[in-house]
Structures are given as C-alpha cells and as structure tokens.
Amino acid sequence: MTQIQFSLAQLAETLGAELRGDAQKVIYAVATLQDATSDQLSFLANAQYRKHLDDSQAG
C-alpha cells in the first residue's frame, strides 16, 4: 500500500487555508480528534466533539 504524505504548506495551498505553524511538518493520515497523533490531521465537523479539542494530539 502506498502511503501519501503532504507538508502543511502543501495542504494549506491546496485548501486555500491560512497556515499557522511549521510549514514543513509532514502529515501522513487523517484521524479522529481522539485518536490522532502528531503526524496526523484531524478536524471538527460536529460541535458535540468540541470537548476533545484540548486533549487532541493531532498535528
């Protein structure tokens, strides 16, 4: 299985997002707020999961 990776700079450019942080940091996967590690991206799409933001290790 091929692993796809993106730098935060690449992701921000593709998404038209404002980058805050290390532009060279590499992201390898997307995971839930609860399960994400520092090299994974996560997002909040439902307010009921807001309680997990402070403890999330997402990169």
Backbone as CSV, one residue per row, in Angstrom:
resi,resn,N_x,N_y,N_z,CA_x,CA_y,CA_z,C_x,C_y,C_z
1,MET,0.841,-1.176,0.000,0.000,0.000,0.000,0.890,1.244,0.000
2,THR,0.588,2.183,-0.867,1.343,3.415,-0.963,0.858,4.408,0.083
3,GLN,1.817,4.990,0.793,1.460,5.986,1.792,1.622,7.375,1.184
4,ILE,0.593,8.172,1.267,0.625,9.531,0.749,0.956,10.464,1.900
5,GLN,1.812,11.427,1.625,2.153,12.401,2.655,2.153,13.800,2.056
6,PHE,1.827,14.771,2.895,1.778,16.166,2.475,2.395,17.026,3.560
7,SER,3.081,18.077,3.165,3.526,19.062,4.149,2.336,19.969,4.454
8,LEU,2.399,20.632,5.597,1.325,21.564,5.922,1.248,22.685,4.897
9,ALA,2.385,23.086,4.339,2.385,24.119,3.297,1.596,23.653,2.079
10,GLN,1.792,22.401,1.668,1.061,21.859,0.516,-0.435,21.803,0.803
11,LEU,-0.791,21.342,1.984,-2.209,21.249,2.349,-2.858,22.629,2.399
12,ALA,-2.186,23.584,3.007,-2.740,24.935,3.107,-2.937,25.546,1.727
13,GLU,-1.973,25.347,0.840,-2.095,25.892,-0.512,-3.255,25.241,-1.260
14,THR,-3.359,23.932,-1.163,-4.419,23.195,-1.851,-5.805,23.595,-1.345
15,LEU,-5.913,23.788,-0.039,-7.202,24.103,0.576,-7.503,25.599,0.621
16,GLY,-6.521,26.414,0.284,-6.708,27.855,0.389,-6.834,28.299,1.833
17,ALA,-6.098,27.616,2.706,-6.191,27.874,4.142,-5.019,28.726,4.627
18,GLU,-5.234,29.399,5.742,-4.162,30.155,6.389,-3.343,29.185,7.229
19,LEU,-2.043,29.177,7.031,-1.161,28.267,7.759,-0.626,28.938,9.010
20,ARG,-0.744,28.243,10.113,-0.154,28.678,11.381,0.696,27.527,11.874
21,GLY,1.973,27.741,11.986,2.851,26.683,12.464,3.917,26.345,11.451
22,ASP,4.513,25.185,11.618,5.641,24.727,10.811,5.177,24.269,9.433
23,ALA,5.495,25.038,8.419,5.069,24.731,7.049,5.674,23.437,6.522
24,GLN,6.800,23.014,7.081,7.481,21.810,6.606,6.995,20.530,7.293
25,LYS,6.179,20.660,8.325,5.670,19.476,9.035,4.913,18.586,8.064
26,VAL,5.180,17.291,8.131,4.567,16.333,7.210,3.409,15.615,7.897
27,ILE,2.297,15.524,7.190,1.099,14.826,7.655,0.954,13.546,6.839
28,TYR,0.717,12.429,7.531,0.641,11.119,6.885,-0.763,10.538,6.806
29,ALA,-1.692,11.076,7.611,-3.029,10.473,7.646,-4.017,11.440,8.289
30,VAL,-5.279,11.090,8.199,-6.358,11.804,8.883,-6.932,10.850,9.916
31,ALA,-7.210,11.361,11.109,-7.748,10.524,12.181,-8.744,11.337,13.005
32,THR,-9.449,10.663,13.883,-10.383,11.357,14.770,-9.608,12.220,15.756
33,LEU,-10.276,13.203,16.332,-9.630,14.041,17.336,-9.080,13.205,18.485
34,GLN,-9.805,12.171,18.870,-9.399,11.339,19.997,-8.196,10.455,19.669
35,ASP,-8.070,10.008,18.427,-7.049,9.028,18.062,-5.845,9.603,17.329
36,ALA,-5.926,10.829,16.870,-4.862,11.401,16.042,-3.556,11.553,16.818
37,THR,-2.460,11.340,16.102,-1.124,11.562,16.645,-0.540,12.812,15.998
38,SER,0.668,13.170,16.368,1.257,14.426,15.906,1.527,14.474,14.406
39,ASP,1.532,13.331,13.734,1.744,13.336,12.281,0.451,13.040,11.514
40,GLN,-0.680,13.240,12.195,-1.983,13.046,11.567,-2.811,14.323,11.695
41,LEU,-3.674,14.521,10.740,-4.552,15.687,10.703,-5.936,15.274,11.183
42,SER,-6.625,16.192,11.836,-7.996,15.940,12.263,-8.804,17.212,12.038
43,PHE,-10.096,17.121,12.220,-10.952,18.288,12.037,-12.187,18.152,12.909
44,LEU,-12.827,19.274,13.140,-14.045,19.308,13.943,-15.207,19.684,13.036
45,ALA,-16.110,18.743,12.806,-17.258,18.988,11.935,-18.573,18.950,12.713
46,ASN,-18.515,18.530,13.961,-19.720,18.398,14.769,-19.407,18.939,16.163
47,ALA,-20.153,19.909,16.614,-19.892,20.576,17.891,-19.865,19.622,19.080
48,GLN,-20.499,18.479,18.977,-20.508,17.556,20.118,-19.120,16.988,20.410
49,TYR,-18.184,17.095,19.457,-16.828,16.593,19.658,-15.858,17.679,20.105
50,ARG,-16.357,18.900,20.294,-15.512,20.016,20.725,-14.763,19.677,22.020
51,LYS,-15.358,18.874,22.864,-14.740,18.509,24.144,-13.412,17.783,23.960
52,HIS,-13.138,17.258,22.771,-11.902,16.526,22.514,-10.775,17.416,21.984
53,LEU,-11.067,18.665,21.680,-10.058,19.556,21.097,-8.844,19.754,21.998
54,ASP,-9.064,20.060,23.262,-7.952,20.358,24.162,-7.001,19.189,24.356
55,ASP,-7.510,17.978,24.318,-6.678,16.801,24.553,-6.140,16.166,23.280
56,SER,-6.569,16.639,22.136,-6.149,16.026,20.874,-4.657,16.226,20.635
57,GLN,-4.014,15.198,20.120,-2.594,15.247,19.768,-2.407,15.453,18.271
58,ALA,-3.476,15.772,17.566,-3.408,15.950,16.109,-2.368,16.994,15.745
59,GLY,-1.647,16.706,14.641,-0.607,17.616,14.167,-1.206,18.788,13.505
